[in-house]
Amino acid sequence: MRVQFGPLAAAVLAGALLQTSALASGSIKAGGAINPRDAYMQGKALTFTKLVCASCPIQKGALNRDRALSLKMSLEARDEANKPGTPDDLHIQRLEREEQEVVHYYLTRRYKL
């Protein structure tokens, strides 16, 4: 017997995996699942310390919904052979893998992507 999952089940599973694998330094403990508020706050902090600042690749005024979408696409394609071809493909490399996940969480929630 073969079990098939619909798109909703796949999205729920992906969300659960994101929450349990998105661990970073700071207030989030490696032993437990990350809660959404901590993920959002850490993603915001990382975005504005490693990606968007005076000495960062993206200047403060340049982060808008379109740029957030570009970053989101680059983050989602980080392991793919074909990248979306945005300038942000290189910028996300400034982040460690766990940091990329919480930045992705922050951007998707903040900009409703």
N, CA and C atoms as an extended XYZ file, in Angstrom:
339
Properties=species:S:1:pos:R:3:atomname:S:1:resname:S:1:resid:I:1 pbc="F F F"
N         0.840       -1.170        0.000 N   MET     1
C         0.000        0.000        0.000 CA  MET     1
C         0.886        1.235        0.000 C   MET     1
N         0.569        2.196       -0.814 N   ARG     2
C         1.359        3.407       -0.955 CA  ARG     2
C         0.579        4.579       -0.360 C   ARG     2
N         1.259        5.359        0.506 N   VAL     3
C         0.626        6.507        1.144 CA  VAL     3
C         1.011        7.758        0.376 C   VAL     3
N         0.025        8.596        0.063 N   GLN     4
C         0.291        9.847       -0.641 CA  GLN     4
C        -0.094       11.012        0.256 C   GLN     4
N         0.712       12.067        0.182 N   PHE     5
C         0.442       13.273        0.959 CA  PHE     5
C         0.032       14.386        0.016 C   PHE     5
N        -0.956       15.132        0.422 N   GLY     6
C        -1.389       16.286       -0.347 CA  GLY     6
C        -0.520       17.490       -0.045 C   GLY     6
N        -0.757       18.584       -0.757 N   PRO     7
C         0.045       19.790       -0.559 CA  PRO     7
C        -0.048       20.347        0.861 C   PRO     7
N        -1.201       20.260        1.489 N   LEU     8
C        -1.356       20.771        2.850 CA  LEU     8
C        -0.529       19.944        3.828 C   LEU     8
N        -0.567       18.638        3.689 N   ALA     9
C         0.218       17.772        4.573 CA  ALA     9
C         1.708       18.037        4.391 C   ALA     9
N         2.141       18.268        3.160 N   ALA    10
C         3.547       18.569        2.898 CA  ALA    10
C         3.939       19.898        3.526 C   ALA    10
N         3.054       20.887        3.470 N   ALA    11
C         3.347       22.195        4.066 CA  ALA    11
C         3.433       22.097        5.583 C   ALA    11
N         2.536       21.325        6.190 N   VAL    12
C         2.563       21.144        7.639 CA  VAL    12
C         3.845       20.429        8.051 C   VAL    12
N         4.223       19.406        7.322 N   LEU    13
C         5.446       18.677        7.617 CA  LEU    13
C         6.661       19.583        7.468 C   LEU    13
N         6.703       20.374        6.405 N   ALA    14
C         7.823       21.299        6.194 CA  ALA    14
C         7.905       22.319        7.320 C   ALA    14
N         6.755       22.835        7.752 N   GLY    15
C         6.736       23.786        8.862 CA  GLY    15
C         7.243       23.171       10.153 C   GLY    15
N         6.855       21.935       10.395 N   ALA    16
C         7.307       21.248       11.612 CA  ALA    16
C         8.813       21.015       11.564 C   ALA    16
N         9.320       20.631       10.410 N   LEU    17
C        10.758       20.425       10.270 CA  LEU    17
C        11.513       21.723       10.421 C   LEU    17
N        10.982       22.810        9.876 N   LEU    18
C        11.629       24.118       10.005 CA  LEU    18
C        11.713       24.511       11.467 C   LEU    18
N        10.627       24.303       12.212 N   GLN    19
C        10.629       24.696       13.619 CA  GLN    19
C        11.608       23.878       14.435 C   GLN    19
N        11.734       22.592       14.165 N   THR    20
C        12.609       21.772       14.991 CA  THR    20
C        14.060       21.850       14.551 C   THR    20
N        14.321       22.237       13.293 N   SER    21
C        15.709       22.283       12.844 CA  SER    21
C        16.313       23.671       12.870 C   SER    21
N        15.506       24.687       13.061 N   ALA    22
C        16.010       26.057       13.041 CA  ALA    22
C        16.508       26.450       14.419 C   ALA    22
N        17.694       25.974       14.749 N   LEU    23
C        18.277       26.275       16.041 CA  LEU    23
C        19.480       27.174       15.843 C   LEU    23
N        19.606       28.177       16.670 N   ALA    24
C        20.737       29.091       16.567 CA  ALA    24
C        21.196       29.467       17.959 C   ALA    24
N        22.323       30.170       18.019 N   SER    25
C        22.836       30.568       19.319 CA  SER    25
C        21.952       31.641       19.929 C   SER    25
N        22.126       31.870       21.205 N   GLY    26
C        21.337       32.898       21.865 CA  GLY    26
C        20.309       32.288       22.787 C   GLY    26
N        19.117       32.833       22.771 N   SER    27
C        18.092       32.410       23.717 CA  SER    27
C        17.422       31.099       23.340 C   SER    27
N        17.647       30.605       22.150 N   ILE    28
C        17.032       29.342       21.723 CA  ILE    28
C        17.931       28.197       22.157 C   ILE    28
N        17.360       27.264       22.874 N   LYS    29
C        18.138       26.149       23.388 CA  LYS    29
C        18.173       25.008       22.391 C   LYS    29
N        19.338       24.411       22.212 N   ALA    30
C        19.512       23.332       21.243 CA  ALA    30
C        18.707       22.084       21.607 C   ALA    30
N        18.344       21.914       22.865 N   GLY    31
C        17.659       20.711       23.282 CA  GLY    31
C        16.163       20.706       23.010 C   GLY    31
N        15.575       21.846       22.717 N   GLY    32
C        14.127       21.894       22.541 CA  GLY    32
C        13.742       22.488       21.209 C   GLY    32
N        12.472       22.399       20.898 N   ALA    33
C        11.971       22.969       19.650 CA  ALA    33
C        11.939       24.487       19.779 C   ALA    33
N        12.175       25.157       18.692 N   ILE    34
C        12.173       26.607       18.674 CA  ILE    34
C        10.731       27.107       18.639 C   ILE    34
N        10.438       28.146       19.412 N   ASN    35
C         9.079       28.665       19.333 CA  ASN    35
C         9.048       29.800       18.316 C   ASN    35
N         7.909       30.062       17.728 N   PRO    36
C         7.810       31.044       16.649 CA  PRO    36
C         8.289       32.440       17.036 C   PRO    36
N         8.005       32.871       18.249 N   ARG    37
C         8.432       34.213       18.664 CA  ARG    37
C         9.950       34.318       18.692 C   ARG    37
N        10.634       33.302       19.244 N   ASP    38
C        12.097       33.308       19.275 CA  ASP    38
C        12.680       33.264       17.872 C   ASP    38
N        12.089       32.463       17.000 N   ALA    39
C        12.569       32.369       15.623 CA  ALA    39
C        12.430       33.724       14.926 C   ALA    39
N        11.311       34.376       15.121 N   TYR    40
C        11.072       35.688       14.505 CA  TYR    40
C        12.091       36.711       15.013 C   TYR    40
N        12.279       36.765       16.328 N   MET    41
C        13.195       37.747       16.911 CA  MET    41
C        14.641       37.483       16.503 C   MET    41
N        15.052       36.228       16.479 N   GLN    42
C        16.423       35.921       16.060 CA  GLN    42
C        16.602       36.188       14.575 C   GLN    42
N        15.604       35.867       13.773 N   GLY    43
C        15.688       36.144       12.340 CA  GLY    43
C        15.799       37.636       12.068 C   GLY    43
N        15.055       38.413       12.810 N   LYS    44
C        15.108       39.875       12.661 CA  LYS    44
C        16.489       40.393       13.050 C   LYS    44
N        16.994       39.939       14.178 N   ALA    45
C        18.319       40.382       14.638 CA  ALA    45
C        19.408       40.017       13.631 C   ALA    45
N        19.374       38.795       13.123 N   LEU    46
C        20.374       38.375       12.140 CA  LEU    46
C        20.251       39.148       10.834 C   LEU    46
N        19.029       39.408       10.412 N   THR    47
C        18.808       40.166        9.183 CA  THR    47
C        19.474       41.526        9.280 C   THR    47
N        19.308       42.189       10.433 N   PHE    48
C        19.810       43.551       10.576 CA  PHE    48
C        21.221       43.647       11.134 C   PHE    48
N        21.874       42.513       11.390 N   THR    49
C        23.285       42.558       11.773 CA  THR    49
C        24.197       41.958       10.703 C   THR    49
N        23.667       41.039        9.887 N   LYS    50
C        24.507       40.378        8.886 CA  LYS    50
C        24.132       40.681        7.442 C   LYS    50
N        22.895       41.112        7.196 N   LEU    51
C        22.463       41.341        5.817 CA  LEU    51
C        22.123       42.796        5.513 C   LEU    51
N        21.523       43.487        6.474 N   VAL    52
C        21.025       44.840        6.241 CA  VAL    52
C        21.586       45.780        7.305 C   VAL    52
N        22.656       46.498        6.971 N   CYS    53
C        23.261       47.470        7.884 CA  CYS    53
C        24.226       48.335        7.082 C   CYS    53
N        24.835       49.289        7.723 N   ALA    54
C        25.731       50.216        7.022 CA  ALA    54
C        26.909       49.495        6.364 C   ALA    54
N        27.425       48.446        6.999 N   SER    55
C        28.571       47.720        6.431 CA  SER    55
C        28.161       46.380        5.812 C   SER    55
N        26.872       46.173        5.612 N   CYS    56
C        26.342       44.920        5.062 CA  CYS    56
C        26.106       45.053        3.561 C   CYS    56
N        25.856       43.929        2.891 N   PRO    57
C        25.610       43.974        1.445 CA  PRO    57
C        24.342       44.736        1.058 C   PRO    57
N        23.375       44.797        1.958 N   ILE    58
C        22.115       45.489        1.681 CA  ILE    58
C        22.013       46.681        2.629 C   ILE    58
N        21.784       47.849        2.093 N   GLN    59
C        21.656       49.051        2.916 CA  GLN    59
C        20.286       49.084        3.582 C   GLN    59
N        20.209       49.765        4.719 N   LYS    60
C        18.976       49.758        5.524 CA  LYS    60
C        17.724       50.113        4.740 C   LYS    60
N        17.749       51.153        3.938 N   GLY    61
C        16.560       51.574        3.216 CA  GLY    61
C        16.186       50.670        2.054 C   GLY    61
N        17.046       49.713        1.721 N   ALA    62
C        16.810       48.866        0.553 CA  ALA    62
C        16.006       47.604        0.850 C   ALA    62
N        15.728       47.327        2.116 N   LEU    63
C        14.943       46.126        2.427 CA  LEU    63
C        13.464       46.473        2.396 C   LEU    63
N        12.820       46.014        1.348 N   ASN    64
C        11.377       46.175        1.188 CA  ASN    64
C        10.804       44.815        0.823 C   ASN    64
N         9.545       44.761        0.484 N   ARG    65
C         8.909       43.466        0.191 CA  ARG    65
C         9.558       42.767       -1.010 C   ARG    65
N         9.895       43.529       -2.054 N   ASP    66
C        10.530       42.920       -3.234 CA  ASP    66
C        11.897       42.334       -2.891 C   ASP    66
N        12.685       43.070       -2.101 N   ARG    67
C        14.007       42.565       -1.721 CA  ARG    67
C        13.874       41.378       -0.783 C   ARG    67
N        12.890       41.423        0.112 N   ALA    68
C        12.648       40.283        1.001 CA  ALA    68
C        12.271       39.042        0.191 C   ALA    68
N        11.491       39.226       -0.858 N   LEU    69
C        11.124       38.104       -1.732 CA  LEU    69
C        12.359       37.538       -2.422 C   LEU    69
N        13.254       38.414       -2.864 N   SER    70
C        14.500       37.973       -3.491 CA  SER    70
C        15.335       37.154       -2.504 C   SER    70
N        15.450       37.634       -1.280 N   LEU    71
C        16.187       36.893       -0.254 CA  LEU    71
C        15.523       35.552        0.031 C   LEU    71
N        14.216       35.548        0.120 N   LYS    72
C        13.464       34.313        0.377 CA  LYS    72
C        13.723       33.282       -0.721 C   LYS    72
N        13.691       33.734       -1.969 N   MET    73
C        13.938       32.819       -3.098 CA  MET    73
C        15.357       32.248       -3.019 C   MET    73
N        16.323       33.083       -2.686 N   SER    74
C        17.703       32.607       -2.568 CA  SER    74
C        17.849       31.618       -1.420 C   SER    74
N        17.202       31.903       -0.294 N   LEU    75
C        17.271       31.000        0.847 CA  LEU    75
C        16.630       29.653        0.533 C   LEU    75
N        15.506       29.669       -0.157 N   GLU    76
C        14.816       28.415       -0.489 CA  GLU    76
C        15.584       27.595       -1.513 C   GLU    76
N        16.380       28.236       -2.343 N   ALA    77
C        17.124       27.530       -3.386 CA  ALA    77
C        18.573       27.268       -2.996 C   ALA    77
N        18.904       27.455       -1.731 N   ARG    78
C        20.312       27.345       -1.323 CA  ARG    78
C        20.934       25.989       -1.626 C   ARG    78
N        20.135       24.929       -1.593 N   ASP    79
C        20.652       23.589       -1.833 CA  ASP    79
C        20.349       23.083       -3.242 C   ASP    79
N        19.727       23.902       -4.046 N   GLU    80
C        19.361       23.491       -5.403 CA  GLU    80
C        20.532       23.713       -6.361 C   GLU    80
N        20.570       22.939       -7.415 N   ALA    81
C        21.608       23.118       -8.431 CA  ALA    81
C        21.386       24.422       -9.192 C   ALA    81
N        20.123       24.741       -9.459 N   ASN    82
C        19.796       25.975      -10.176 CA  ASN    82
C        19.349       27.031       -9.174 C   ASN    82
N        20.089       28.120       -9.109 N   LYS    83
C        19.766       29.228       -8.212 CA  LYS    83
C        18.853       30.203       -8.948 C   LYS    83
N        18.078       31.021       -8.193 N   PRO    84
C        17.160       31.956       -8.852 CA  PRO    84
C        17.869       33.060       -9.621 C   PRO    84
N        19.166       33.234       -9.390 N   GLY    85
C        19.905       34.244      -10.140 CA  GLY    85
C        19.712       35.654       -9.611 C   GLY    85
N        19.455       35.790       -8.323 N   THR    86
C        19.327       37.119       -7.730 CA  THR    86
C        20.663       37.490       -7.092 C   THR    86
N        20.896       38.784       -6.873 N   PRO    87
C        22.134       39.192       -6.189 CA  PRO    87
C        22.216       38.612       -4.785 C   PRO    87
N        21.098       38.216       -4.239 N   ASP    88
C        21.069       37.705       -2.875 CA  ASP    88
C        21.573       36.275       -2.742 C   ASP    88
N        21.781       35.593       -3.861 N   ASP    89
C        22.357       34.247       -3.805 CA  ASP    89
C        23.704       34.284       -3.078 C   ASP    89
N        24.483       35.328       -3.322 N   LEU    90
C        25.777       35.468       -2.651 CA  LEU    90
C        25.635       35.992       -1.228 C   LEU    90
N        24.687       36.873       -1.004 N   HIS    91
C        24.540       37.500        0.311 CA  HIS    91
C        24.158       36.510        1.400 C   HIS    91
N        23.339       35.530        1.061 N   ILE    92
C        22.895       34.586        2.090 CA  ILE    92
C        24.035       33.699        2.582 C   ILE    92
N        25.130       33.661        1.838 N   GLN    93
C        26.275       32.859        2.261 CA  GLN    93
C        26.959       33.439        3.497 C   GLN    93
N        26.623       34.669        3.847 N   ARG    94
C        27.144       35.281        5.079 CA  ARG    94
C        26.547       34.630        6.318 C   ARG    94
N        25.465       33.904        6.118 N   LEU    95
C        24.740       33.279        7.232 CA  LEU    95
C        25.055       31.795        7.308 C   LEU    95
N        25.144       31.278        8.528 N   GLU    96
C        25.256       29.839        8.711 CA  GLU    96
C        23.902       29.217        8.400 C   GLU    96
N        23.872       27.919        8.209 N   ARG    97
C        22.638       27.231        7.806 CA  ARG    97
C        21.487       27.486        8.788 C   ARG    97
N        21.738       27.371       10.080 N   GLU    98
C        20.689       27.588       11.077 CA  GLU    98
C        20.214       29.044       11.046 C   GLU    98
N        21.147       29.960       10.813 N   GLU    99
C        20.796       31.368       10.724 CA  GLU    99
C        19.921       31.628        9.498 C   GLU    99
N        20.224       30.954        8.403 N   GLN   100
C        19.425       31.109        7.188 CA  GLN   100
C        17.969       30.727        7.449 C   GLN   100
N        17.758       29.712        8.232 N   GLU   101
C        16.393       29.244        8.487 CA  GLU   101
C        15.586       30.250        9.302 C   GLU   101
N        16.194       30.856       10.317 N   VAL   102
C        15.435       31.831       11.105 CA  VAL   102
C        15.266       33.145       10.355 C   VAL   102
N        16.234       33.499        9.499 N   VAL   103
C        16.067       34.691        8.653 CA  VAL   103
C        14.918       34.448        7.675 C   VAL   103
N        14.853       33.265        7.096 N   HIS   104
C        13.750       32.908        6.196 CA  HIS   104
C        12.418       33.024        6.930 C   HIS   104
N        12.365       32.507        8.149 N   TYR   105
C        11.137       32.577        8.951 CA  TYR   105
C        10.739       34.032        9.183 C   TYR   105
N        11.701       34.849        9.577 N   TYR   106
C        11.420       36.273        9.827 CA  TYR   106
C        10.892       36.959        8.568 C   TYR   106
N        11.586       36.789        7.453 N   LEU   107
C        11.192       37.474        6.217 CA  LEU   107
C         9.791       37.058        5.754 C   LEU   107
N         9.477       35.768        5.830 N   THR   108
C         8.175       35.309        5.367 CA  THR   108
C         7.057       35.827        6.260 C   THR   108
N         7.323       35.960        7.548 N   ARG   109
C         6.289       36.475        8.455 CA  ARG   109
C         6.181       37.992        8.353 C   ARG   109
N         7.306       38.676        8.358 N   ARG   110
C         7.316       40.136        8.363 CA  ARG   110
C         6.716       40.724        7.083 C   ARG   110
N         7.072       40.128        5.946 N   TYR   111
C         6.621       40.652        4.660 CA  TYR   111
C         5.478       39.847        4.059 C   TYR   111
N         4.929       38.910        4.835 N   LYS   112
C         3.787       38.087        4.405 CA  LYS   112
C         4.034       37.460        3.027 C   LYS   112
N         5.160       36.770        2.913 N   LEU   113
C         5.552       36.164        1.629 CA  LEU   113
C         5.039       34.738        1.529 C   LEU   113
